[in-house]
């Protein structure tokens, strides 16, 4: 829904009907071609809006004569044809993709030979999804790693490395959270479910409800250090923070698993998918913290220039999304400060800075106050974006101010 509470998606049935009509109108795409395929379709498959959009994407080919003049145009459904062609060598490919499209599309984000995130072709991704990576050594304790890594088509080597990291952290008694507890904001769907259960009196003010849901299109979570996504965070945020990376992001990924004073704060979209992150180091003795930078998934990097800023209007959809992502980070940081200071009243946090090296929210961060001197981080943690460039102040207790415009009461 939009900010006014209006439904923005076209009904599923309308999309399906439109696709069927297009197929029937296309000369090469006769309905009989799909009879056997759809005849065996199970009735309990949950409809998926994105899958319908995927297979209904049209491609127009121009047929030209010897002189180069266009004599006719042919319309085809390239993605639909791709799946059907794969069906010949991979039986039930269509049904598997249709029934699990969210999992299937996740295979497009993979790692190259240097451990850096890449996007592979749909054909390669669907083949990987169909074969569903099976790891050797899956146990009850590491089944969650297998599930997440298998969903990205990652190798046995990456799986083994992630298990070793977790075992190293557990043997060193590294707590899952710096604060010893989960800090997680509701997603938009969870907010809807909670609001539905509230009393009629609490729902009188519909405007407040809509505003809350609008702001929560992006929500924060301080990710448990035991979460397998820490090891391959770069896949979700289009950066090099993976444990097999050949770049400095490897050190950040490793420290987010095994270092007691490092934790990832992530931002999720309304579907609950991680699309952004910041890795924070906390110096308890000196009462400060440093976030390396804010990374964002490639999906939200439209119109980015060479220095990480975005050449778009303030009112554009892209910029509004990045504003909401930044606000989610700020909410998460405020929640962390409040809980941390409650647990450490004698040594509270006095300042939190964020680095600017490859920060994907430069425009938002530069509205804050620039730090006069950079706060330090152990070199083995790999916080290069915070140490190689200037830092900005997200929070400074001396001013009793959280730089989002609010004040500690």
N, C-alpha and C positions, 0 to 999 in steps of 0.2 A: 504494500500500500504506500501511497505517497504521504507527504506531510499533512495533507487534509483528510487522510483516512480513506482515500478512494482506492479501489482495486485497480492495479495497473497491468496485470497479466491478462492475456486473452484466454478465455476458457479452453481447457484441454480438448473438449469435444470439437470446438470450432477449428482448432489447429489440425486435428486429425482429419476432419471432413475436408478442409482445404487441401491438405496433402493428397488425399485420395482423389479429389477432383482434378488436381494437377497431373497425377499419374495417368488418369483415364484420358486426359486431353493430349498427352504426349504420344506420338506415333510409335516410338520404339518401346514404350513402357506400357505393355498390355497387362490388365488385371490378372489374366490367366497365369502370367509369369510368377505371381506371388501366391497362387492358390494353395499349393502344397506347403509353402512356408508358413502361411497364416493358419492353415487348417489344423496344425498341431499346436497352435499357441495356447499355453495354459491360461486358465481364467483368473488365476490369483496373482498375476503380474501387476505390480503397482505402476500406473501410468507415470511417465516422466516427461516434463515439459521440455527439458534440454535435449532429450533424445529425439523428440519429434522435430525440434528446430534443426538438429544435426542432420537428420536424414532428408529433411525437406529443403535443404539449401540447393538452389538451382545454379546450373552452369550453362551459359549460352555459347554455342559454337557457331562460327560463321563459315558457311560453305561457299567457296569462291570458284569461279571458272578460270580458264587458262589466262584470261586477261587481268585477273585479280579482282574482278567485280563480285560482290556478294550476291549470290543467287538465292540463298535461303539460309534460315537460321534453325538450328536444332537445339532443343532444350533437354538437358539431362539432369539427373539427381546424382551427382558424383559420389557423395558420401554413402548414399543408399546402394549404389552400384558397387562401391568398394567393399561393403560388408557382404553383399551377395556373391561377389567374386571370391572372397575369402571363404565363404560358406562351402565351396567345392572341396577345399582341402582341410577345412576346419569345421566339421559337422556341428550344427546347432550354434554357430557363431552368432547369428542374428539374435536368437533367443537369449543367449548369455549376455550379450551387450545390452539388449533392450531391458533385461531384468536387473542389470547392475551397472547402469551407465555412469554413475558417479565414480564407481571403482575403476571402470574401463578408462575414463578420461584422465584419471590420476596417473596412468602409466606414461602419459606424454611428458611429464616432468621426470627426467632421469639424470644420471651423472655421466660425464665424459671420462676419458682415461686418466685425466688429472684430478678427478673428484669434484669437478665444477658442474653446477646445474646446467642442463641443456634441455631443449624441447625437441623430441623426436617426432617423426611423421605419424599420422594416424594409423597407417598400415602397420608400421612396426610396433606401435603402442598396442593395437588391438591383438596382434599376434602374441605379444608378451602377456597381455591380460588373459587371453584364452589358455595359454600354457600354465598360467598361475604358478609363479616361482615356488618351488617346494624346497625348504631348507633341511639340511641334515643337522640333527642335534636340537630340534625344537622340543622344549619342555614346558611344563606349566609355568615356570618362572620367567621364561623368555618368549612365551607365545605372543605377547603383545608386540614385541619387537618384530617377530615374524609376520604378524598381520599388517603392521604399518609398512615394513620394508618390502614385503611381497606385493603390496599395493602400488609400489613404485617400480617393481621389476628389478630390484637391486640384487647384486651377486651374493654368493655364499661368503665371499671374502669380507664384504661390508657387514653382513650379518654377524660373522664371527668376531669382527673388530668391535662391534657395538656391545656384544655380550661380554667381551673382556673388559671393556670400559666400565660397564655396570658392575661387574664383579669386583673391579678395583675400587670403585666408589663404595660398595657395600662392605668390603673388607676394611676400609679405612673409616667406616661408620659415618660417611658423609650423609647428613640429613637431607631428606627429599625437598625441604623448604628451609630457607634461611630463618624464617619466622616460626618454623615448626608447625605451620598450619597452611591450609589452602586459601588463597585469595583469588576468587573467580567471580566475574560479573555475569549476570544472566544474559543469554542470547535473546534475540527478539522473540523467538518461538517460546522460550521458557518464560519470558515476561508475559506473553499472551496467556499462557496456561495459568500462571499465577494470578493474573488479573481476573481471569474467568472465574476463579475460585473465591475471589473477594466478595464481600457482601454488596448488595444493591446500593447501599448508602455510599460505599467507597467508590462506586462507579458513576456517581452523579455527574462529576465533572469530566465529560468526555474529552474535552480539549487537553487536559493534563495527561490523560492516558495516551492520546495520539502523540503528544510531544515527547513523552517518555519512549514510546516505541520508535519514533523517528530517530532520536538521538542514539538509540541502541541498535542501529543497523551495524555498528561496530562495537564490540565489547572486549574488555581486557581479561587476561588470566595470568597469574604468576605460575608458570608451568612447573609441575613437579619435576625434580631432577631425575626421577626414575622414569619419566616419560621418554619413550624411544625417539620421539620427534626431535629431542635435543641433539641427537647425533647427526641428524640429516636436516637441520633447520634450514639450510640453504635451499633445499628443494621447495620449501613452502614460501620462502622470501626472496628467491632469485638472487642469492648471494653465495659466497664461497664457504660459508660456515658448515662444512661437513667433515666428518672424521677421516675421510680418505682424500681430502683436498690437498693439492700440491701448493696451495697458497696459504697465507697467514690465517685464513678463516678456520683452518684445521685446529689451531691452538684455541680459538674461541669456542669451537664446538666441543673439544676435549674438556676444557675447563668448565663448561656449562654442565658437564656430567660429573666430574671428579673433584672439583674445587669446592670446598665448604662455603666460601664467601662469594660465589658467583651463581646467578640464577637468571633465567630468561623470562621476560615479560612479553607475552604475545597478544596480538589483537586478532579477533576472529570476525568474519563477516556474519550476516544474518543467518547463514546456513550452518554456522559453527566451524567453518574452515579457517585455519590459520593463514593469514595473509600479510602479517607484519610482525616484527619482533625488535626488541632491544635487549642486549645482554648487560646485566648490571653487576658490578663488583662493589662489595661493601667492606669498608675498613672500620671494624668495630672499635678498635683502640682509639682512632682519631675522630670517629663519628662522622664520616662522610661516605659518599657513594659516587660511582662514575658509570654512566651508560655509554658503551662504545659508540653506538649511533643508532638510528632508527632505520631498519631495512623494510622494504615494501615489495610485495610480489609484483612481477612484471605486468600483471593485469592493470595495476594502478599507476604505471609509469608513463602514461601517454603524454606526449609533448615535452619530455624531459630533455634539457640541453646538456652540454658537455660537463657542466659544473654541478649538475644535480638539481637544477631549478626547473620550474615548469612554466612554459610560455603560454599561459591560458588566462582567461578572464576570471576574476574573483568569483563571479556568479556561475561559472561553468560547473557541470556535473562532476568533472574530474577533480576540480579544486575543492568542491564541497565535500567530496569523499575523503580527500586527504585531510581536510579540516576535522572531519569526524573521527578519522583514525588517530590524529594527534590528540584530540580531546579524550579519546579512550585511553591513550597512554597516560595522560595527565590524571585521569580518574584513578587509574591503577597505581600510579606513583603516590598520590595522596593517600590511598588506602594502605599502601605499604608503610608510609611514614607514620600514620596514626597507630598502626599495630606495632611497629618497631619501637616507637617511643613509649608505648604502653608497657612493652616487655623489657625495655632498657631505660627506665626513668633517670638513672644516674649518668648514662652516656647516650643521650638521644642523638639522632642524626641532625647535623647542623647545616649540611649543604649537599646537594646532588647536582652534578654537572653532566652534560651530554657532549660527545665529540661531534666534529663536523666534517671529518675527512671525506667519507662517501655517504653522508647522511642524506636519506631520501626525503626528509621533511625539512630541508634547509630553510625554505620560505617561512615555515611556521616557527622554527627554532630561532631564527634571526630576529624575531620580534621580542625575544627575551633579552636579558642583560648579559653581555659578554663577560666571561670570567677574567679577572686581572692576571691570574696565574693558574696553570693547569693542575688539577689534582692527579696524583700519581697512581699507577696500577702495576702490580708485579709483571715484569717483562714476559714471563712465560705464558701469561694469559692471552697475549696477542691482541691487546686493545689498540691496534695501530691507528684506527680512525679517531680515537680520543687523544692519542699521544702525539700524532704527527701534525695535528692542526689545532686551531683554537677550540676552546670549550665554552659552552653557554650554560647559564645557571637556570636549572629547572626549579630548584627550591633552595632557599636560604633562611635558616631559622632566626638568624640575627635580625632580619627584617620582618619576622613573623609573616612571611609572605610566600605563597605558592604562586608562581609566575603566571598562572592561568587567569589571574585577576582576583582570586579569592584570598582571604586572610584567615589564619588560624584564630579560632575564638578562645 
